[in-house]
Amino acid sequence: MDPEEPIYVDTPTVACDGGGGALGHPKVYLKFNEHAEIVCPYCSKRYVLNPDAPAASHGH
């Protein structure tokens, strides 16, 4: 997977383990706040909350 390519999700919290196996890392739960994008502190995968996701209630 291209590390620059974001992963689109529909939930306000995502779990990332780096893909498992030898290349993985401890599972962490990442929660979106006012931003619709979050980066895993371990593997730098970018997760983007779909703007039309049912959980995307981060409007003002």
Biopython code that builds the backbone (N, CA, C, O; Angstrom):
import numpy as np
from Bio.PDB.StructureBuilder import StructureBuilder

atoms = [
    (1, "MET", "N", (0.851, -1.194, 0.000)),
    (1, "MET", "CA", (0.000, 0.000, 0.000)),
    (1, "MET", "C", (0.887, 1.244, 0.000)),
    (1, "MET", "O", (1.890, 1.308, 0.711)),
    (2, "ASP", "N", (0.513, 2.196, -0.781)),
    (2, "ASP", "CA", (1.239, 3.462, -0.871)),
    (2, "ASP", "C", (0.996, 4.254, 0.417)),
    (2, "ASP", "O", (-0.155, 4.543, 0.744)),
    (3, "PRO", "N", (2.054, 4.610, 1.155)),
    (3, "PRO", "CA", (1.845, 5.328, 2.416)),
    (3, "PRO", "C", (1.206, 6.703, 2.247)),
    (3, "PRO", "O", (0.664, 7.259, 3.202)),
    (4, "GLU", "N", (1.267, 7.249, 1.039)),
    (4, "GLU", "CA", (0.644, 8.557, 0.790)),
    (4, "GLU", "C", (-0.855, 8.436, 0.530)),
    (4, "GLU", "O", (-1.577, 9.431, 0.596)),
    (5, "GLU", "N", (-1.325, 7.230, 0.238)),
    (5, "GLU", "CA", (-2.735, 7.020, -0.102)),
    (5, "GLU", "C", (-3.566, 6.952, 1.185)),
    (5, "GLU", "O", (-3.306, 6.091, 2.025)),
    (6, "PRO", "N", (-4.551, 7.829, 1.364)),
    (6, "PRO", "CA", (-5.358, 7.779, 2.586)),
    (6, "PRO", "C", (-6.324, 6.598, 2.578)),
    (6, "PRO", "O", (-6.686, 6.077, 1.523)),
    (7, "ILE", "N", (-6.722, 6.198, 3.752)),
    (7, "ILE", "CA", (-7.700, 5.131, 3.931)),
    (7, "ILE", "C", (-8.984, 5.809, 4.382)),
    (7, "ILE", "O", (-9.010, 6.477, 5.416)),
    (8, "TYR", "N", (-10.051, 5.636, 3.603)),
    (8, "TYR", "CA", (-11.329, 6.274, 3.931)),
    (8, "TYR", "C", (-12.145, 5.365, 4.826)),
    (8, "TYR", "O", (-12.291, 4.174, 4.548)),
    (9, "VAL", "N", (-12.676, 5.926, 5.901)),
    (9, "VAL", "CA", (-13.441, 5.156, 6.878)),
    (9, "VAL", "C", (-14.769, 5.843, 7.167)),
    (9, "VAL", "O", (-14.945, 7.027, 6.879)),
    (10, "ASP", "N", (-15.704, 5.081, 7.742)),
    (10, "ASP", "CA", (-17.040, 5.594, 8.036)),
    (10, "ASP", "C", (-17.336, 5.675, 9.531)),
    (10, "ASP", "O", (-18.469, 5.950, 9.926)),
    (11, "THR", "N", (-16.325, 5.438, 10.358)),
    (11, "THR", "CA", (-16.547, 5.448, 11.803)),
    (11, "THR", "C", (-15.664, 6.508, 12.457)),
    (11, "THR", "O", (-14.589, 6.816, 11.942)),
    (12, "PRO", "N", (-16.107, 7.073, 13.593)),
    (12, "PRO", "CA", (-15.334, 8.131, 14.244)),
    (12, "PRO", "C", (-14.086, 7.617, 14.958)),
    (12, "PRO", "O", (-13.246, 8.411, 15.382)),
    (13, "THR", "N", (-13.955, 6.293, 15.094)),
    (13, "THR", "CA", (-12.772, 5.696, 15.702)),
    (13, "THR", "C", (-12.274, 4.585, 14.794)),
    (13, "THR", "O", (-13.067, 3.787, 14.295)),
    (14, "VAL", "N", (-10.964, 4.526, 14.576)),
    (14, "VAL", "CA", (-10.382, 3.455, 13.769)),
    (14, "VAL", "C", (-9.318, 2.747, 14.594)),
    (14, "VAL", "O", (-8.676, 3.351, 15.454)),
    (15, "ALA", "N", (-9.140, 1.457, 14.321)),
    (15, "ALA", "CA", (-8.093, 0.680, 14.976)),
    (15, "ALA", "C", (-7.014, 0.422, 13.937)),
    (15, "ALA", "O", (-7.313, -0.005, 12.821)),
    (16, "CYS", "N", (-5.760, 0.679, 14.296)),
    (16, "CYS", "CA", (-4.651, 0.460, 13.374)),
    (16, "CYS", "C", (-3.615, -0.420, 14.045)),
    (16, "CYS", "O", (-3.207, -0.162, 15.177)),
    (17, "ASP", "N", (-3.190, -1.468, 13.337)),
    (17, "ASP", "CA", (-2.110, -2.311, 13.861)),
    (17, "ASP", "C", (-0.975, -2.414, 12.847)),
    (17, "ASP", "O", (-0.128, -3.303, 12.939)),
    (18, "GLY", "N", (-0.965, -1.514, 11.894)),
    (18, "GLY", "CA", (0.108, -1.475, 10.912)),
    (18, "GLY", "C", (0.026, -2.557, 9.852)),
    (18, "GLY", "O", (0.942, -2.690, 9.040)),
    (19, "GLY", "N", (-1.036, -3.326, 9.840)),
    (19, "GLY", "CA", (-1.189, -4.374, 8.835)),
    (19, "GLY", "C", (-0.857, -5.754, 9.351)),
    (19, "GLY", "O", (-0.957, -6.725, 8.600)),
    (20, "GLY", "N", (-0.464, -5.875, 10.606)),
    (20, "GLY", "CA", (-0.185, -7.175, 11.198)),
    (20, "GLY", "C", (1.130, -7.770, 10.729)),
    (20, "GLY", "O", (1.845, -7.171, 9.926)),
    (21, "GLY", "N", (1.440, -8.951, 11.235)),
    (21, "GLY", "CA", (2.675, -9.621, 10.852)),
    (21, "GLY", "C", (3.897, -8.898, 11.396)),
    (21, "GLY", "O", (3.800, -8.116, 12.342)),
    (22, "ALA", "N", (5.042, -9.166, 10.793)),
    (22, "ALA", "CA", (6.303, -8.570, 11.240)),
    (22, "ALA", "C", (6.337, -7.062, 11.030)),
    (22, "ALA", "O", (7.091, -6.358, 11.701)),
    (23, "LEU", "N", (5.522, -6.560, 10.099)),
    (23, "LEU", "CA", (5.522, -5.133, 9.808)),
    (23, "LEU", "C", (4.521, -4.368, 10.666)),
    (23, "LEU", "O", (4.403, -3.148, 10.555)),
    (24, "GLY", "N", (3.809, -5.079, 11.512)),
    (24, "GLY", "CA", (2.767, -4.446, 12.309)),
    (24, "GLY", "C", (3.318, -3.728, 13.527)),
    (24, "GLY", "O", (4.531, -3.638, 13.722)),
    (25, "HIS", "N", (2.405, -3.220, 14.341)),
    (25, "HIS", "CA", (2.744, -2.542, 15.591)),
    (25, "HIS", "C", (1.606, -2.797, 16.555)),
    (25, "HIS", "O", (0.574, -3.325, 16.140)),
    (26, "PRO", "N", (1.747, -2.444, 17.827)),
    (26, "PRO", "CA", (0.634, -2.643, 18.774)),
    (26, "PRO", "C", (-0.621, -1.939, 18.272)),
    (26, "PRO", "O", (-0.548, -0.838, 17.726)),
    (27, "LYS", "N", (-1.765, -2.577, 18.459)),
    (27, "LYS", "CA", (-3.026, -1.975, 17.995)),
    (27, "LYS", "C", (-3.310, -0.706, 18.781)),
    (27, "LYS", "O", (-3.268, -0.687, 20.011)),
    (28, "VAL", "N", (-3.597, 0.346, 18.041)),
    (28, "VAL", "CA", (-3.969, 1.610, 18.659)),
    (28, "VAL", "C", (-5.320, 2.028, 18.102)),
    (28, "VAL", "O", (-5.652, 1.724, 16.956)),
    (29, "TYR", "N", (-6.097, 2.728, 18.923)),
    (29, "TYR", "CA", (-7.389, 3.240, 18.496)),
    (29, "TYR", "C", (-7.248, 4.731, 18.293)),
    (29, "TYR", "O", (-6.874, 5.463, 19.209)),
    (30, "LEU", "N", (-7.550, 5.171, 17.093)),
    (30, "LEU", "CA", (-7.416, 6.575, 16.734)),
    (30, "LEU", "C", (-8.813, 7.172, 16.611)),
    (30, "LEU", "O", (-9.684, 6.604, 15.952)),
    (31, "LYS", "N", (-9.017, 8.302, 17.239)),
    (31, "LYS", "CA", (-10.341, 8.933, 17.247)),
    (31, "LYS", "C", (-10.281, 10.275, 16.537)),
    (31, "LYS", "O", (-9.410, 11.101, 16.812)),
    (32, "PHE", "N", (-11.210, 10.479, 15.630)),
    (32, "PHE", "CA", (-11.310, 11.759, 14.930)),
    (32, "PHE", "C", (-11.869, 12.800, 15.894)),
    (32, "PHE", "O", (-12.770, 12.510, 16.680)),
    (33, "ASN", "N", (-11.329, 14.007, 15.829)),
    (33, "ASN", "CA", (-11.887, 15.101, 16.610)),
    (33, "ASN", "C", (-12.477, 16.100, 15.628)),
    (33, "ASN", "O", (-13.288, 15.718, 14.785)),
    (34, "GLU", "N", (-12.095, 17.361, 15.714)),
    (34, "GLU", "CA", (-12.656, 18.339, 14.768)),
    (34, "GLU", "C", (-12.078, 18.180, 13.370)),
    (34, "GLU", "O", (-12.612, 18.740, 12.412)),
    (35, "HIS", "N", (-11.005, 17.431, 13.246)),
    (35, "HIS", "CA", (-10.401, 17.204, 11.939)),
    (35, "HIS", "C", (-10.937, 15.914, 11.349)),
    (35, "HIS", "O", (-11.205, 14.959, 12.078)),
    (36, "ALA", "N", (-11.096, 15.879, 10.030)),
    (36, "ALA", "CA", (-11.608, 14.693, 9.355)),
    (36, "ALA", "C", (-10.472, 13.799, 8.884)),
    (36, "ALA", "O", (-10.688, 12.894, 8.078)),
    (37, "GLU", "N", (-9.258, 14.046, 9.383)),
    (37, "GLU", "CA", (-8.113, 13.229, 9.008)),
    (37, "GLU", "C", (-7.266, 12.963, 10.244)),
    (37, "GLU", "O", (-7.109, 13.830, 11.103)),
    (38, "ILE", "N", (-6.720, 11.747, 10.321)),
    (38, "ILE", "CA", (-5.860, 11.391, 11.446)),
    (38, "ILE", "C", (-4.721, 10.525, 10.920)),
    (38, "ILE", "O", (-4.908, 9.746, 9.985)),
    (39, "VAL", "N", (-3.546, 10.660, 11.518)),
    (39, "VAL", "CA", (-2.368, 9.900, 11.087)),
    (39, "VAL", "C", (-1.931, 9.011, 12.236)),
    (39, "VAL", "O", (-1.827, 9.461, 13.376)),
    (40, "CYS", "N", (-1.675, 7.739, 11.930)),
    (40, "CYS", "CA", (-1.221, 6.804, 12.955)),
    (40, "CYS", "C", (0.173, 7.201, 13.417)),
    (40, "CYS", "O", (1.062, 7.401, 12.590)),
    (41, "PRO", "N", (0.379, 7.319, 14.739)),
    (41, "PRO", "CA", (1.696, 7.718, 15.243)),
    (41, "PRO", "C", (2.770, 6.647, 15.044)),
    (41, "PRO", "O", (3.962, 6.954, 15.086)),
    (42, "TYR", "N", (2.363, 5.403, 14.831)),
    (42, "TYR", "CA", (3.326, 4.324, 14.628)),
    (42, "TYR", "C", (3.760, 4.187, 13.173)),
    (42, "TYR", "O", (4.954, 4.190, 12.871)),
    (43, "CYS", "N", (2.781, 4.066, 12.274)),
    (43, "CYS", "CA", (3.115, 3.725, 10.886)),
    (43, "CYS", "C", (2.802, 4.828, 9.887)),
    (43, "CYS", "O", (3.058, 4.670, 8.694)),
    (44, "SER", "N", (2.254, 5.939, 10.355)),
    (44, "SER", "CA", (1.950, 7.108, 9.523)),
    (44, "SER", "C", (0.883, 6.861, 8.465)),
    (44, "SER", "O", (0.790, 7.621, 7.501)),
    (45, "LYS", "N", (0.073, 5.811, 8.625)),
    (45, "LYS", "CA", (-1.067, 5.646, 7.715)),
    (45, "LYS", "C", (-2.031, 6.791, 7.969)),
    (45, "LYS", "O", (-2.272, 7.189, 9.109)),
    (46, "ARG", "N", (-2.578, 7.313, 6.870)),
    (46, "ARG", "CA", (-3.536, 8.421, 6.979)),
    (46, "ARG", "C", (-4.952, 7.870, 6.855)),
    (46, "ARG", "O", (-5.275, 7.170, 5.895)),
    (47, "TYR", "N", (-5.777, 8.187, 7.818)),
    (47, "TYR", "CA", (-7.183, 7.799, 7.793)),
    (47, "TYR", "C", (-8.000, 9.066, 7.600)),
    (47, "TYR", "O", (-7.757, 10.081, 8.253)),
    (48, "VAL", "N", (-8.973, 8.999, 6.693)),
    (48, "VAL", "CA", (-9.828, 10.139, 6.394)),
    (48, "VAL", "C", (-11.275, 9.719, 6.616)),
    (48, "VAL", "O", (-11.722, 8.689, 6.112)),
    (49, "LEU", "N", (-11.993, 10.527, 7.373)),
    (49, "LEU", "CA", (-13.412, 10.258, 7.625)),
    (49, "LEU", "C", (-14.213, 10.677, 6.405)),
    (49, "LEU", "O", (-14.142, 11.826, 5.969)),
    (50, "ASN", "N", (-14.973, 9.740, 5.857)),
    (50, "ASN", "CA", (-15.807, 10.055, 4.698)),
    (50, "ASN", "C", (-16.754, 11.192, 5.050)),
    (50, "ASN", "O", (-17.394, 11.156, 6.101)),
    (51, "PRO", "N", (-16.856, 12.205, 4.187)),
    (51, "PRO", "CA", (-17.740, 13.337, 4.503)),
    (51, "PRO", "C", (-19.198, 12.943, 4.599)),
    (51, "PRO", "O", (-19.968, 13.621, 5.279)),
    (52, "ASP", "N", (-19.605, 11.864, 3.939)),
    (52, "ASP", "CA", (-21.005, 11.436, 3.993)),
    (52, "ASP", "C", (-21.217, 10.276, 4.956)),
    (52, "ASP", "O", (-22.257, 9.619, 4.914)),
    (53, "ALA", "N", (-20.237, 10.016, 5.827)),
    (53, "ALA", "CA", (-20.375, 8.939, 6.802)),
    (53, "ALA", "C", (-21.450, 9.302, 7.828)),
    (53, "ALA", "O", (-21.568, 10.465, 8.213)),
    (54, "PRO", "N", (-22.227, 8.325, 8.268)),
    (54, "PRO", "CA", (-23.277, 8.614, 9.256)),
    (54, "PRO", "C", (-22.704, 9.193, 10.543)),
    (54, "PRO", "O", (-23.384, 9.962, 11.222)),
    (55, "ALA", "N", (-21.478, 8.842, 10.891)),
    (55, "ALA", "CA", (-20.863, 9.317, 12.126)),
    (55, "ALA", "C", (-20.194, 10.676, 11.958)),
    (55, "ALA", "O", (-19.689, 11.240, 12.929)),
    (56, "ALA", "N", (-20.186, 11.198, 10.759)),
    (56, "ALA", "CA", (-19.479, 12.461, 10.494)),
    (56, "ALA", "C", (-20.322, 13.641, 10.933)),
    (56, "ALA", "O", (-20.869, 14.377, 10.111)),
    (57, "SER", "N", (-20.417, 13.807, 12.230)),
    (57, "SER", "CA", (-21.212, 14.919, 12.766)),
    (57, "SER", "C", (-20.284, 15.968, 13.351)),
    (57, "SER", "O", (-20.542, 16.514, 14.424)),
    (58, "HIS", "N", (-19.196, 16.247, 12.633)),
    (58, "HIS", "CA", (-18.245, 17.232, 13.137)),
    (58, "HIS", "C", (-18.478, 18.617, 12.530)),
    (58, "HIS", "O", (-17.577, 19.455, 12.485)),
    (59, "GLY", "N", (-19.703, 18.832, 12.066)),
    (59, "GLY", "CA", (-20.041, 20.159, 11.538)),
    (59, "GLY", "C", (-20.214, 21.155, 12.657)),
    (59, "GLY", "O", (-20.324, 20.777, 13.823)),
    (60, "HIS", "N", (-20.239, 22.419, 12.311)),
    (60, "HIS", "CA", (-20.322, 23.465, 13.339)),
    (60, "HIS", "C", (-21.729, 23.987, 13.450)),
    (60, "HIS", "O", (-21.997, 24.873, 14.262)),
]
sb = StructureBuilder()
sb.init_structure("model")
sb.init_model(0)
sb.init_chain("A")
sb.init_seg("    ")
for serial, (resi, resn, name, xyz) in enumerate(atoms, 1):
    if name == "N":
        sb.init_residue(resn, " ", resi, " ")
    sb.init_atom(name, np.array(xyz, "f"), 0.0, 1.0, " ", f" {name:<3s}", serial, name[0])
structure = sb.get_structure()
